[in-house]
Amino acid sequence: MVYGIIQLINFAHEIYMIGAVALIVATVLGMWGWNTAVIVILALVFAIVYSCAYGFTVEKILNRCETHHVCPR
């Protein structure tokens, strides 16, 4: 999605959804009796890895799309 006069790409809502899924997973693990420290450590590692991979992928696809003008409008 492209918003605004300067054609700025906005994907902030995707990051909120990643956080929502992580909260649901942490809640389920807590209900299954997992240790809180283990849940926090797993959540941190997951959030770092997933956010980096997501950001890298989106940046590569959209940067190539916008700089080479090959994306459909």
N, C-alpha and C positions, 0 to 999 in steps of 0.2 A: 504494500500500500504506500502510496506517495501522498503526502499532505503538505499543504501550505504553498505560499508563493515561491519559496526557494526550492521546491521539489525535494524536501527532506524526507527520507525514509524513516518510518517510525514502527519499531517492533517492541515497544515497551511492554505491551500486554503479554507477549510470549514469555518474558521473564517472570511475570507474576504467576503464570500458569505452571511454570517449573516449580516455583515455591509452593503452590497449592498441592501439586502431586507429591512433593517431598513431605509436606505436612501430613497428608493422608497415609503415606507409607510409614512415617514415624509413629503415627497413632496406632496403626495396625500392629507394628512391631512391639509397641508398648503394651498393647492388649494381649499379645502372645507371651508376655513375660520377659522380654529382652531387657537387659541391663540398660539404664538410661545413658551411661557413659558410652557404651557401645553404639547406641542409636545416634548419639550426637557425633561421634567420630565418623560413623558411616555416612551420616547426612552431610557432614562437611566435605568428605572426600568425594561423594557423589555430586554435590553441588559444584565443586571446583572443576571436576572432570567434565561433567555435562555442560556447564556454562561455557567452558573454554571450547569444547567441541562444537557447540551450537553457534557461538559467536564466530569462530573461525569459518564454519561452513556458510553461514549467512553472509559474512563479509566477502568471502571468495565468490560466491554466486552473484551477489548484488553488485559488488565492485566490478566484476567482469561484465555484468549486464549493463551497468550504467556507463562504464568507460568505453566499451566497444559498441554500444548502442545495438545490441543483438536481442534485447528482451522485447517481448510483445507489449504493446501499449494498449 
